[in-house]
Amino acid sequence: MSRSIANRPTIHLIDTEQARLLDLARAMRSHQAEISELLQEELERAEVHDAASLPPGVVSMHSTVEFQDESSGTSRTVQLVYPHEADIAAGRISVLTPIGAGLIGLSEGQSILWPNRAGQERQLRIIKVTRATGAV
């Protein structure tokens, strides 16, 4: 990708989620190559933790995330889920969407310049993260 990884903020992942997400990213490479590549780049550069040592305020799977698109000023609250759990109407977005791939691993207060579905780069800032309890 032409985007600079060096300018992206540090992200944190749970070890078991990283392994599962890498498998998903690789499996979708032939269907959604760009998102697959973006997600894989993020997963491979992350600092990895076991679930108990993940820093507070980090977006992990099943977290509820309030974020702002700083380009438009629009705020949204979504739950980040695996593809089979996604339901836009219910506010559950797949990690295999451009926004989902951009949010995973970010911490409250961090922002990232990230492409949307149309390929336009948007500045996304994490406002609040609520970690899921009892998620798989």
Order of alpha helices (4+ residues) and beta strands (2+ residues): beta-alpha-alpha-beta-beta-beta-beta-alpha-beta-beta
